[in-house]
Amino acid sequence: MISQLFSPVFKGNNHRNDSDDKFHEECGVFGIYSPHKVDTFSLIQFGLFSLQHRGQEACGFSVLRDGFILSHKSEGLVLDSFLEIANSKCYHGNAVIGHTRYSTEGGQSKKNIQPFFGEDSQGKSTISIVHNGNLVNAKKIRKNLESKGITFLSEYSDSEVILRLIQRYLHKYDNNLETAIQKTTLDIQGAYSVIVLTKNKMAAFRDPNGIRPLCYGMLNEKTYIFSSETCGIDSVGGYYIRDLFPGEMAIVDQKSIRFSLLTKKKYTKRRTCSFEYIYFSRPDSLIENINVYEIREKSGEKLYEQYPVEADVVIGVPDSGVPASIGFSKASGIPFKPILVKNKYIGRSFILPKQEIRERIVNLKLNPILDEIKGKRIVIVDDSIVRGTTSRRLVSILRKAGAREIHFRSASPPIIGPCFLGVDTPSKKDLISHNLNKDEIAKILDVDSLEFLSIKNLIKILGSRNYCFGCFTGNYPVHIHKK
């Protein structure tokens, strides 16, 4: 009965590939503002490419050139999208914002690709935004705005809700961008890191809990960069200054940059998504000035301290499980070997009509070096276990290769709840740790032992409780209206 519950089910040819058994990244946002013309085409290309891991479905950008906002959006990967543009000189200006997309709210329609932009009565773009996160009250706000005659272009996007609110308040408060954003953030609830581009300014702001990351840096003394991660700043040769504080707004114009808090109310403590450190962010990034790679390696060390085991070799599931496996090896003295070979050219999703072909996807993505497995006691470390489908197939591959023992270690606590704040996650019924205990999961995976990093040790590694642990505890920093 248990095995039937978690056997992979696929519906239709266009269903997302279930063997890619991970939480899917939220989105990535990037922006640059300069008082002078710069090569915005190349800068946004580099910035978005560095954030490609945060979304592979679509991307887009808006450039401010000579007081006009020009936008380009398309499905697919960043480099493919930029190859579509014949004349890059059209996209040279003094400011640019961009977005890499993995759909959360709104689905995969082309109408939901960011940036979203607003036009004046002459059909010229006057404002554009990019957003990472998810609003929990967007549907209610949209319905209210539509009742007032405001038209929406997307099928459903909470990002467009933010745009239309800002536009409404700009009209009401004499085009004062700072006031319009402040009023907007009083209406919206949830997770948001947003960059706004107008004809003469750029603004960036985070939600009061700082759930989604957003940092800033400089390319030179007058050119400012905003990015979901520091790797975006690095990609264009800039230098990181700091993360925006929860509930902070930065506004840049031709003369200066100004910072302010979005409300005078007392803010809750920072609650940055803990899964940024476990999986989403690139290992070379800093989030809240904390080294992501270091957190992942420490999680492996803690895993061994929690649950020592005797084995011959430690292997990590590429790529995000590798730092934790190195940490496990360091703490245990068991040698780490890169036995799982990853095909770096494989796509994120497949349209595969037959079940037996779908089952082979794991072998396409990850293939073991057989001679290093036969007769060995193996510890396999992954960043997390979501549905368990990929983990089970991977264990099956290792068993067939002759592994004598297999000990599975998860560098995160058991995932018992979905994310409502900007991550595309399965429902509770599809989360293996929500439905089964550790021993039952170990039986499903066919492993000799299974252990998860404890919440207590995750908090120790991160250095405080000031993070969102909602997917591990079911307690979220924002009130969720659950059906």
C-alpha positions as CSV (number, residue, x, y, z in Angstrom):
1,M,0.0,0.0,0.0
2,I,2.8,2.4,0.9
3,S,4.7,1.7,-2.2
4,Q,1.6,2.3,-4.3
5,L,1.1,5.6,-2.6
6,F,4.5,6.9,-3.7
7,S,4.9,5.2,-7.1
8,P,5.4,8.0,-9.7
9,V,2.3,9.0,-11.5
10,F,2.4,11.0,-14.7
11,K,-0.7,12.6,-16.4
12,G,-0.5,13.6,-20.0
13,N,2.5,14.4,-22.2
14,N,3.0,17.9,-20.9
15,H,3.2,17.0,-17.2
16,R,6.4,18.3,-15.6
17,N,8.9,15.5,-15.2
18,D,8.4,14.0,-11.8
19,S,11.8,12.5,-11.7
20,D,13.2,15.9,-11.2
21,D,12.3,15.4,-7.5
22,K,13.2,18.8,-6.1
23,F,11.6,21.9,-4.8
24,H,11.6,24.2,-7.9
25,E,13.4,27.5,-7.6
26,E,11.3,30.6,-7.2
27,C,12.6,33.2,-9.6
28,G,15.7,35.5,-10.0
29,V,15.6,39.3,-10.3
30,F,18.4,41.6,-11.4
31,G,18.7,45.3,-12.1
32,I,21.4,47.9,-12.9
33,Y,21.0,51.7,-12.8
34,S,23.6,54.2,-14.1
35,P,23.4,57.9,-14.7
36,H,25.1,57.3,-18.1
37,K,24.6,54.9,-20.9
38,V,26.2,51.5,-20.4
39,D,26.1,48.2,-22.2
40,T,22.8,47.2,-20.6
41,F,22.3,44.4,-23.1
42,S,25.5,42.5,-22.0
43,L,25.1,43.4,-18.3
44,I,21.5,42.0,-18.1
45,Q,22.5,38.9,-20.1
46,F,25.4,38.2,-17.7
47,G,23.2,38.9,-14.6
48,L,20.3,36.7,-15.7
49,F,22.6,33.9,-16.8
50,S,24.2,33.9,-13.4
51,L,20.7,33.5,-11.9
52,Q,19.6,30.8,-14.4
53,H,19.4,28.2,-11.6
54,R,16.5,30.1,-10.1
55,G,14.3,29.6,-13.1
56,Q,14.6,27.9,-16.5
57,E,11.1,28.3,-18.0
58,A,11.3,31.9,-19.3
59,C,13.2,35.2,-18.9
60,G,12.8,38.8,-19.8
61,F,14.1,42.3,-19.3
62,S,13.2,46.0,-19.6
63,V,15.7,48.6,-20.6
64,L,15.5,52.4,-20.0
65,R,16.8,54.1,-23.1
66,D,16.5,57.9,-23.7
67,G,13.5,58.1,-21.4
68,F,11.7,55.1,-23.0
69,I,11.3,51.6,-21.6
70,L,11.8,48.8,-24.0
71,S,11.1,45.1,-23.1
72,H,11.9,41.7,-24.4
73,K,10.4,38.5,-23.1
74,S,10.5,34.9,-24.2
75,E,10.2,31.3,-23.1
76,G,13.3,29.2,-22.5
77,L,16.8,29.7,-21.2
78,V,18.6,33.0,-21.0
79,L,21.2,32.5,-23.7
80,D,18.6,31.1,-26.1
81,S,16.5,34.2,-25.5
82,F,19.3,36.6,-26.2
83,L,20.1,34.9,-29.4
84,E,16.6,35.8,-30.6
85,I,17.5,39.5,-30.5
86,A,19.0,40.6,-33.8
87,N,20.0,44.2,-32.9
88,S,21.4,44.4,-29.4
89,K,22.1,48.1,-29.8
90,C,18.3,48.7,-29.4
91,Y,18.7,47.6,-25.8
92,H,21.6,49.9,-24.8
93,G,20.6,52.4,-22.2
94,N,21.3,53.6,-18.7
95,A,19.1,51.2,-16.7
96,V,17.8,47.6,-17.0
97,I,15.8,45.1,-14.9
98,G,15.4,41.4,-15.7
99,H,13.9,38.2,-14.5
100,T,14.4,34.4,-14.8
101,R,11.2,32.5,-14.2
102,Y,10.0,29.3,-12.7
103,S,6.2,29.6,-12.5
104,T,4.5,29.6,-9.0
105,E,1.3,31.5,-9.2
106,G,-0.1,32.0,-12.7
107,G,1.2,28.9,-14.4
108,Q,3.3,28.6,-17.5
109,S,1.4,30.9,-19.9
110,K,3.5,33.3,-22.0
111,K,1.2,36.1,-20.6
112,N,2.8,35.5,-17.2
113,I,6.4,36.0,-18.2
114,Q,8.1,39.0,-16.5
115,P,8.8,41.9,-16.5
116,F,5.3,43.3,-16.4
117,F,5.0,46.9,-17.6
118,G,2.4,49.7,-17.6
119,E,1.7,52.1,-20.5
120,D,0.5,55.7,-20.8
121,S,-2.4,56.8,-22.9
122,Q,-0.1,56.8,-26.0
123,G,0.9,53.2,-25.5
124,K,4.4,53.9,-24.3
125,S,5.8,52.0,-21.3
126,T,6.3,54.2,-18.3
127,I,6.9,51.6,-15.6
128,S,8.2,48.0,-15.4
129,I,8.6,45.5,-12.5
130,V,10.2,42.2,-11.7
131,H,9.2,40.2,-8.6
132,N,10.5,37.1,-6.8
133,G,8.1,35.6,-4.2
134,N,4.4,35.0,-3.8
135,L,1.5,37.0,-2.3
136,V,-1.1,35.2,-0.2
137,N,-3.8,37.8,-0.8
138,A,-3.3,38.6,-4.5
139,K,-6.6,37.1,-5.7
140,K,-8.6,39.2,-3.4
141,I,-6.7,42.4,-4.4
142,R,-7.0,41.6,-8.1
143,K,-10.7,41.1,-7.8
144,N,-11.1,44.4,-6.0
145,L,-9.0,46.2,-8.6
146,E,-10.9,44.7,-11.5
147,S,-14.2,45.9,-9.9
148,K,-12.7,49.4,-10.2
149,G,-12.1,49.0,-13.9
150,I,-8.4,48.1,-13.8
151,T,-7.4,45.7,-16.6
152,F,-5.0,42.8,-16.1
153,L,-3.1,41.3,-19.0
154,S,-1.8,38.1,-17.3
155,E,-4.0,35.0,-16.7
156,Y,-3.1,35.3,-13.1
157,S,0.0,36.8,-11.6
158,D,0.6,38.3,-8.2
159,S,3.5,40.2,-9.8
160,E,1.1,42.1,-12.0
161,V,-1.1,42.8,-8.9
162,I,1.9,44.6,-7.4
163,L,2.4,46.6,-10.6
164,R,-1.2,47.7,-10.9
165,L,-1.3,48.8,-7.2
166,I,1.8,50.9,-7.7
167,Q,0.3,52.4,-10.9
168,R,-2.9,53.2,-9.0
169,Y,-1.0,54.9,-6.2
170,L,1.3,56.8,-8.6
171,H,-1.8,58.3,-10.2
172,K,-3.2,59.2,-6.7
173,Y,0.0,60.7,-5.3
174,D,1.3,62.8,-8.1
175,N,3.8,60.2,-9.4
176,N,5.6,59.9,-6.1
177,L,7.2,56.5,-6.5
178,E,8.3,56.2,-2.9
179,T,4.8,56.9,-1.6
180,A,3.2,54.6,-4.2
181,I,5.4,51.7,-3.1
182,Q,4.8,52.4,0.6
183,K,1.0,52.3,0.0
184,T,1.3,49.2,-2.1
185,T,3.2,47.3,0.6
186,L,0.5,48.1,3.2
187,D,-2.0,46.2,0.9
188,I,0.0,43.2,0.0
189,Q,0.9,40.2,2.2
190,G,3.4,37.5,1.6
191,A,6.9,37.2,0.2
192,Y,8.3,39.7,-2.2
193,S,11.6,41.0,-3.5
194,V,10.8,43.6,-6.2
195,I,12.7,45.8,-8.6
196,V,10.8,48.7,-10.3
197,L,12.0,50.7,-13.3
198,T,10.4,54.0,-14.3
199,K,11.4,56.7,-16.8
200,N,13.8,58.3,-14.4
201,K,14.3,56.0,-11.3
202,M,14.8,52.5,-10.1
203,A,13.5,51.2,-6.8
204,A,14.1,47.9,-5.0
205,F,12.3,46.6,-1.9
206,R,11.7,43.5,0.3
207,D,8.9,42.2,2.3
208,P,8.9,42.9,6.1
209,N,10.2,39.4,6.9
210,G,12.9,39.4,4.2
211,I,11.7,35.9,3.1
212,R,13.1,36.2,-0.5
213,P,16.7,37.5,-0.9
214,L,17.7,40.8,-2.5
215,C,21.1,42.4,-2.3
216,Y,22.8,45.4,-3.8
217,G,26.3,46.3,-4.9
218,M,28.1,48.7,-7.3
219,L,29.8,48.4,-10.7
220,N,31.5,51.8,-10.1
221,E,31.0,54.8,-7.9
222,K,27.8,55.8,-9.7
223,T,26.3,52.5,-11.1
224,Y,24.2,50.4,-8.7
225,I,23.3,46.7,-9.0
226,F,20.4,44.8,-7.4
227,S,20.3,41.0,-7.5
228,S,18.6,38.0,-5.9
229,E,22.1,36.7,-5.1
230,T,25.6,38.0,-4.9
231,C,26.7,35.7,-7.8
232,G,24.7,38.2,-10.1
233,I,26.8,41.1,-8.8
234,D,30.0,39.1,-9.3
235,S,29.0,38.1,-12.9
236,V,29.2,41.7,-14.1
237,G,32.4,42.6,-12.3
238,G,30.6,44.5,-9.5
239,Y,31.2,44.4,-5.7
240,Y,28.7,43.4,-3.1
241,I,27.8,45.9,-0.4
242,R,25.0,44.3,1.6
243,D,21.5,42.7,1.5
244,L,18.6,45.0,1.7
245,F,17.1,44.8,5.1
246,P,13.6,43.2,5.6
247,G,11.0,45.9,4.8
248,E,13.7,48.2,3.3
249,M,13.4,50.2,0.0
250,A,16.2,51.7,-2.1
251,I,15.5,54.3,-4.7
252,V,18.2,55.3,-7.3
253,D,18.1,58.2,-9.6
254,Q,20.5,60.3,-11.6
255,K,21.9,61.9,-8.5
256,S,22.0,59.4,-5.6
257,I,20.6,56.3,-3.8
258,R,18.3,56.7,-0.9
259,F,17.2,54.1,1.6
260,S,14.0,54.0,3.8
261,L,11.8,51.7,5.7
262,L,8.4,51.0,4.1
263,T,6.4,51.6,7.3
264,K,6.9,53.0,10.7
265,K,5.3,49.9,12.3
266,K,7.6,47.7,14.3
267,Y,8.8,45.0,11.9
268,T,9.0,41.3,12.7
269,K,12.4,39.7,12.8
270,R,14.1,38.5,9.7
271,R,12.7,35.3,8.3
272,T,14.8,34.5,5.2
273,C,13.9,31.2,3.6
274,S,16.2,28.5,5.1
275,F,15.9,26.5,1.9
276,E,18.0,29.2,0.1
277,Y,21.0,27.8,2.0
278,I,20.1,24.2,1.5
279,Y,19.3,24.1,-2.2
280,F,18.1,27.2,-4.1
281,S,21.1,29.6,-4.0
282,R,24.4,29.0,-5.9
283,P,27.1,27.7,-3.6
284,D,29.3,30.7,-4.4
285,S,26.7,33.2,-3.2
286,L,26.3,35.0,0.0
287,I,22.8,35.3,1.5
288,E,22.6,37.8,4.4
289,N,26.4,37.8,4.3
290,I,26.5,34.1,5.1
291,N,28.5,31.8,2.8
292,V,26.1,29.2,1.2
293,Y,28.8,26.6,0.5
294,E,30.0,26.8,4.1
295,I,26.4,26.1,5.4
296,R,26.1,23.1,3.1
297,E,29.4,21.6,4.2
298,K,28.6,22.2,7.8
299,S,25.3,20.4,7.4
300,G,27.2,17.3,6.3
301,E,29.5,17.5,9.3
302,K,26.5,17.8,11.6
303,L,24.8,14.8,9.9
304,Y,27.8,12.6,10.8
305,E,27.8,14.0,14.4
306,Q,24.1,13.1,14.7
307,Y,24.3,9.7,13.1
308,P,27.7,8.1,12.8
309,V,27.9,5.1,10.4
310,E,30.7,2.8,9.2
311,A,31.2,2.8,5.5
312,D,33.8,2.7,2.7
313,V,32.9,5.7,0.6
314,V,30.7,8.9,0.8
315,I,29.1,10.1,-2.4
316,G,27.0,13.2,-3.0
317,V,24.1,13.7,-5.4
318,P,25.2,16.5,-7.8
319,D,25.3,19.3,-7.5
320,S,23.7,20.6,-4.3
321,G,24.4,17.4,-2.3
322,V,28.1,17.4,-3.0
323,P,29.2,20.1,-0.4
324,A,27.3,18.3,2.4
325,S,28.9,14.9,1.4
326,I,32.3,16.6,1.6
327,G,31.4,17.8,5.0
328,F,30.3,14.3,6.0
329,S,33.5,12.9,4.7
330,K,35.6,15.5,6.6
331,A,33.8,14.7,9.9
332,S,33.9,10.9,9.5
333,G,37.2,10.3,7.8
334,I,35.3,8.2,5.2
335,P,36.7,9.1,1.8
336,F,34.5,11.2,-0.5
337,K,34.5,10.1,-4.2
338,P,32.6,11.8,-7.1
339,I,31.2,8.5,-8.2
340,L,27.9,9.9,-9.6
341,V,28.5,11.5,-12.9
342,K,26.1,14.2,-13.9
343,N,25.2,15.0,-17.5
344,K,25.5,18.8,-17.5
345,Y,23.7,19.2,-20.9
346,I,20.4,17.6,-20.0
347,G,17.3,19.8,-19.9
348,R,15.2,20.5,-16.8
349,S,12.1,18.7,-18.1
350,F,11.0,16.2,-20.7
351,I,7.9,15.3,-22.7
352,L,8.1,11.5,-22.6
353,P,5.1,9.4,-23.6
354,K,6.0,6.0,-22.1
355,Q,6.5,5.1,-18.5
356,E,9.5,2.9,-19.1
357,I,11.3,5.7,-20.8
358,R,10.5,8.1,-18.0
359,E,12.1,5.7,-15.5
360,R,15.4,6.0,-17.4
361,I,15.7,9.7,-16.9
362,V,17.6,9.3,-13.7
363,N,20.2,7.3,-15.6
364,L,20.4,10.1,-18.2
365,K,21.0,12.7,-15.5
366,L,23.2,10.7,-13.1
367,N,25.2,7.6,-13.9
368,P,27.5,5.8,-11.4
369,I,31.1,4.6,-11.9
370,L,30.4,0.9,-11.4
371,D,33.8,-0.3,-10.3
372,E,33.8,2.2,-7.4
373,I,30.5,0.8,-6.0
374,K,30.6,-3.0,-6.2
375,G,30.9,-4.6,-2.8
376,K,31.2,-1.2,-1.0
377,R,29.3,0.2,1.9
378,I,28.1,3.5,0.6
379,V,26.8,6.7,2.3
380,I,24.8,8.8,-0.2
381,V,24.1,12.4,0.7
382,D,21.5,14.6,-0.9
383,D,20.2,18.1,0.0
384,S,16.7,16.9,0.7
385,I,14.0,14.3,0.0
386,V,10.8,15.6,-1.5
387,R,8.6,13.0,-3.1
388,G,11.3,10.3,-2.8
389,T,10.9,9.1,-6.4
390,T,14.4,10.1,-7.6
391,S,16.0,8.9,-4.4
392,R,14.4,5.4,-4.8
393,R,15.5,5.1,-8.4
394,L,19.0,6.2,-7.5
395,V,19.2,3.6,-4.8
396,S,18.0,1.0,-7.2
397,I,20.8,1.9,-9.6
398,L,23.4,1.5,-6.8
399,R,21.9,-1.8,-5.7
400,K,22.1,-3.1,-9.3
401,A,25.7,-1.9,-9.4
402,G,26.5,-4.2,-6.5
403,A,26.6,-1.9,-3.4
404,R,26.8,-4.0,-0.3
405,E,25.2,-1.4,2.0
406,I,23.5,1.9,1.3
407,H,23.0,4.6,4.0
408,F,21.0,7.6,2.8
409,R,21.5,11.0,4.5
410,S,19.4,14.1,3.9
411,A,21.1,17.5,4.5
412,S,17.8,19.0,5.5
413,P,15.1,18.1,8.0
414,P,12.1,16.1,6.7
415,I,9.8,18.2,4.5
416,I,6.3,18.0,5.8
417,G,4.6,21.0,4.3
418,P,4.4,22.9,1.0
419,C,5.7,26.4,0.5
420,F,3.1,29.2,0.0
421,L,5.7,32.0,-0.3
422,G,7.2,31.7,-3.7
423,V,8.4,28.2,-4.3
424,D,6.7,25.6,-6.5
425,T,6.3,22.6,-4.2
426,P,4.1,19.5,-4.1
427,S,1.0,19.3,-2.0
428,K,1.1,17.5,1.3
429,K,-0.2,14.3,-0.1
430,D,2.9,14.1,-2.4
431,L,5.5,14.9,0.3
432,I,6.8,11.6,1.5
433,S,7.8,12.8,4.9
434,H,4.3,14.2,5.5
435,N,2.8,10.8,5.1
436,L,5.3,8.3,6.3
437,N,7.8,8.0,9.2
438,K,11.5,7.5,8.8
439,D,11.4,3.8,9.0
440,E,8.6,3.6,6.4
441,I,10.6,5.9,4.1
442,A,13.7,3.8,4.5
443,K,11.7,0.7,3.4
444,I,10.4,2.5,0.4
445,L,13.8,3.7,-0.6
446,D,15.3,0.2,0.1
447,V,18.2,1.6,2.2
448,D,20.0,0.1,5.1
449,S,19.6,3.3,7.1
450,L,18.1,6.8,6.6
451,E,18.7,9.9,8.6
452,F,17.7,13.6,8.3
453,L,19.5,16.7,9.6
454,S,17.6,17.9,12.7
455,I,15.9,21.2,12.9
456,K,18.0,21.9,16.0
457,N,21.3,21.4,14.1
458,L,20.0,23.4,11.1
459,I,19.4,26.3,13.5
460,K,22.9,25.9,15.0
461,I,24.5,26.0,11.5
462,L,22.5,29.1,10.4
463,G,23.3,30.8,13.7
464,S,19.8,31.8,14.8
465,R,16.1,31.0,14.6
466,N,15.4,34.0,12.4
467,Y,14.6,32.0,9.3
468,C,11.5,30.6,7.6
469,F,11.3,26.8,8.4
470,G,7.7,26.5,7.2
471,C,8.3,23.4,5.0
472,F,9.9,21.6,7.9
473,T,7.5,22.7,10.7
474,G,4.3,23.9,9.1
475,N,4.7,27.2,10.8
476,Y,5.0,30.2,8.4
477,P,6.0,33.8,9.0
478,V,2.9,35.0,7.1
479,H,-0.6,33.9,7.9
480,I,-1.7,31.4,5.3
481,H,-5.4,31.0,4.4
482,K,-5.4,27.2,4.0
483,K,-8.4,25.6,2.3
